[in-house]
Amino acid sequence: MNYLTAQAATRLYEEYKDTEIAFTKEIVKTLRMDPRQVYIKFEGSQWPCIINSTSFTNAKIIIGVSGGAYKALSAKPNAQVNLRYSFYQESGQIISFFVAARVIEIVPYMDNDDLAIIKLQYLQRPAEDLITMIGRLLDANANALRRKEDRILITQTSLRKLNIIKKETIVVVQQVPRHCILQDISFGGAKIILMGLAQFLKDKEVLLNIEFEEPLEKVVIKGTIKATGLIEGRKDLVVANIHFVEPEIPLQYKIRINNYLSMLRKDELTIHSANDNLEVMKEAQPEANANSSTVQELPSQVVENTVSSAVVSENESQAEKVLVESTASN
């Protein structure tokens, strides 16, 4: 592990040392954890167990009361054990981590006489790779609240750094798929251009599809169109602001956004967005000269940063080309 990665692991450890994370199905899937290879080891024997939750200092595991682990650990208070974590790497190979711990309590699991919760206290700091894997989830969830409104303007540069395959995508409005173009995204929402009538889109529930690579995956995010705006001179195109339903935002999406924002210091975000605007203005200058249409500003409480006319001209031209062709093909 290089110095920068070790430094990042130390930051995650210090910031989230006592933060507990429950191993839900989504967490297990995101971590690519292999539950079949999770064990508790004690005095030369090992038994399968289920990790209920963990922090960087403690863990809770679930075992059956009829098994050997329960009998052995119940007979020896404060027993010293090793907890084995196992994950699939992107290559498909298994990577495992052992954390030394001490049993501090054994209690019934939710009034279930067949299962027990064993509370463990770690005797050492976990491996830095394990801290990084779990810490990035904790960091993404924390920043999804702290930096909810930090918007990322969609340009060729941000697309590449976010590993978004393309900004042309699909939004499902009332069970009807529609072609659209991403303008900006954040932890809490997105701005898109699509064909339609503004008055019939506002307050509608939507499902926004975004395709990523490295690794290849598609996320579907549930939200509501909270505000719409018109493109001057184009009654068939609408700018829609989507607010995501927070409890249903996929963890994979939060991690992608957090990875991008982590490249920037928070106080540099505005500068970075301004540079992205300049980049798009240069790319769109020929079209901007030919067509000076601009997007009508949306309410200030919904949209903090409006885009320049050059950005809008470029997006409008692309929206017209992509959306009209898609409509014709349908």
N, C-alpha and C positions, 0 to 999 in steps of 0.2 A: 504494500500500500504506500503510495507516494505521500509527500509531506502535505500537499493541499487536501487530499482525501482524508488523511489523519486529522488535519486541522478541522475539517468539516464535521467529522465524527465527534470530535471533542466538543464542538459547539452544540451539536444535537444532544449529546449526553448531558451537558451542563444545563441546557435550556429545558429539556423534557425528562430529566432524570426520574422524577416521581410521577409522571403522567402515565396513567394506565390506559391501555388499548385493549378492547375486547376483540377476540378472534371470531368475528362474524364470517359468514360465507363470503362476503365481498372482500374482507381483509385477507382471508385465506387464498382467494383467487388472485387478488392483486399481488400478493407476496409470492405466488406460485409455490405455496407450501404443500408438502406431501404429508398429510396427517398419518399415513400408514408407517412413516419412518420416525415418528415422535415417541421417545421413550424416557422413562425415569430409571436411572441406574443406581443401584445400592448394593454394596458389599459383593461385587462380582456378578450380580444378577441384574437383568433389565426387564422392564414390563412396559407394554404400550400404555399410553395415556392420551388424554385430550387437553390441550392448552386452552384454558378458559379465557385468560387475560394475562397481560404482562406489562411491566414497566422496565426501566433499566436497573431497578433495585429489587423487584419482587415479581412473583408469578403465582398464578393459581391454576392448578391442574385438576382434572376430573379422572377418577379411577373407580373401578368396581370394588365393592366391599367384599366380594367373594374371592377376589384374586390374591395372588401372592404379594403384590405391592402393598396392599392395605394391611395384611397380616404382619408383614415384616416391619413396616414403618410405624404401625400402631404400637408395636412391642418395644420400640426404641425411641424415646422422646428426643427431640432435637437432632434427629439423624441427619448426617451429612450425605447429600446425594448429588448426582449430576443430571441435569435436564438437557436432553438432546433435541435441538431444532433441526429440521431438514427442509430444504427448498430445492426447486428445480431452477437451474440456470438457463439462460437463453439458449445455450447449446444443447439443452436437454439433460445434462449431467446433474447429479445430485450434489449439493454442498451442505455439509452438516456443521453445527456448532454445539459445543458442550459448555454449559454454564454450571459451575459449582454452586451449591445452595444448601441451606439448612431448613429442615421442616420446622415451622413455628406453630402450625395449627392444623388439625384434621376435624372437619365438621361435615354433617350430612349435606347433600346437594339438594336444595329446594324441597326439603321434606321427603326426599326419595330414599327409601331404605336400602336400595340396591346400589346407590352411587355416593361418593364422598368427594368433597373439595379438600385438596391439600394446599395450604398456603406456604409458599417458599420464600425465603429471604436469600438473595444472592450473596455469595461470599467474595465475589470479585466482579470487576467491571466486565460486561460481556465483550466479545470480540468486536473489533471496530467495524467489520463488514456487517455484523448483525445489527449493531447500533445504526449504521447507515441505512440498512434496509427498513427497519422499523421507524427510525427517526424521520425519514422522508415522508412517511404517511402522517405522522404527528405534525410535521412542519406544514404539510399541504393543508391539513384540516385547520390548523391555527391561522395560517395566512389567508385561507378562504374567508375568514371572518375579518381579520385585520386589514386585508388589502382587497376587500370585496369590490370596490369601485375603481381599482386601477385598470384602466383600459389599454388594450394592446391593439394598435392600428394594424390592420392586415395589409402588409406589403410583401414583396418578394423576399425581403430579408427576414421579416418576422415569420413568414410561412416556413422558410428553411429552418430557422432556429426552433420553431415550435414542432417541426416535422409534420405539419399539416400537408396532405398531398396536394390539395388545390382549394381555392376559395369558392369555386362553384360547387354547390352542394344541394341537398334536398331538405326542405322543411315540410312537415306534415301538419296541415291546418284543418282541424275538424275531420280527420281521417282521409284527407285529400292531399297526396304528395304534390309539392310545388317546387320548381327550380328556383334557387335564390343564390345570391352572392354575399359572402361574409364581408362586412366593412370593419367591424372591430369586435373583440371578445374580451371577457373578463371572468373572474370567478363567478360573478353573480348574474351575468347576462351576455347578450350579444346584440349587435346591430346588423341588419341584413337589408338587401334590396330584393324586391320581388314584384311580380306583376299582380295587379289586383286593385281593388277600390279601398281606400283608407278606412272609410266608415264601416266597411264590412269585415275588416281585419282586427280592429281595436278590441281588446279584451278577450280575444279568442285564445284557447289553449292550443299549444303547438308542441311538436317533437322535432328538435333540431338535430340533424345528423352531421357529424364531423369525422372525417377519416384521417387517421394518423399513420405514420410509418415509423420504423425503428423503435419498437416492434410494430408490425402492421395490426391495427385494430380500429374498429369503428365505435364511437360513443354516440348514444342517443340521449339527449337531454330534454327533460320536460320543462315547459315554461309557459308564460302568458305574454301576449303582445300588450304592453302597457301604454305605448304611444306610437303614433304613426305620423309621417310627414310626407309631403308631396315633393316631387322633383319638378321644378318650374318648367312649364312647357311640355311636360310628359304626364298626362293624366293616367296612363296605364302602368306607371311605375311608382312603387311606394317604398319609403324607408321605414322599416319597422324596428322598434326597440323591444327586445324580448327580455323579460325578467325570469330567471330560472327558479324552479321550485327547489328551495335549498335542501330539504331532506332527501331529495331524489337526484342530486347532482352526482354523477358517477365519480368514484374516487380516482379512477384512471385519469379523468379530465382534470381534476384538481391538481394531480401530480404533474401533468403536462404544463399547466399554467404556472404552477409554483416553480418548476424547473427553469422556465423562461424568465420569470421575474427574479429568480435568485441570481441570474446573471447580472442583474442591475441593482445598484443601490437604490433604495426607495426615492432618495432625493434626486436621482438621475433620470427617473422615469419620464418626467415632463420633457427633459432635454432630448431623451431618446425618441420620444414620440414626435418632437419637432423635427428631428433629423429624418425620421421616417416620412414625415409629411414632405420634406424637401426632396427626398428620394422619389416619392410618387409624383411630385410636381414635375421633376425632370423627365420621368418616364412618360407622363401624360401631356407634356407641353404641346406637341403637335395637335392633339385632340382638343386641348384646352383653347388653343388659338382658333380652332374651327368652330368650337361650340362652347359658349360661355355660360351655359345653363348651370345653375347651382341648386343644391338641395335646400328647400325651405327649412329654417331652423326649427328644431323641435323644442318643446318647453324646457326651460333652463333647469328645472328640478329633475328632469329625466336625463338630459344629455348635457354633460358638463363641457365637453369639448366638441365643437362642430368642426367638420372637415373643410379644407379649402376648396375653392371652386375647381381647381385643377384636379384634385382627388375625386371630386364628385363627377366631373366631366369624364374622367377615365372610367369610373365605376358605372356611370350611366351608359357609356358606349358599350362596355362589356355586358352590362345587364341587358341592354336591348338585343345585342347579338345572341347571347346565350339563351335568354329567356324566350325570345321570339322563335329561335330555332327549335328549342325544346317543345314549345307549344305546337309548332307546325308538325314536328315528328309524332306528337301524341295524336 
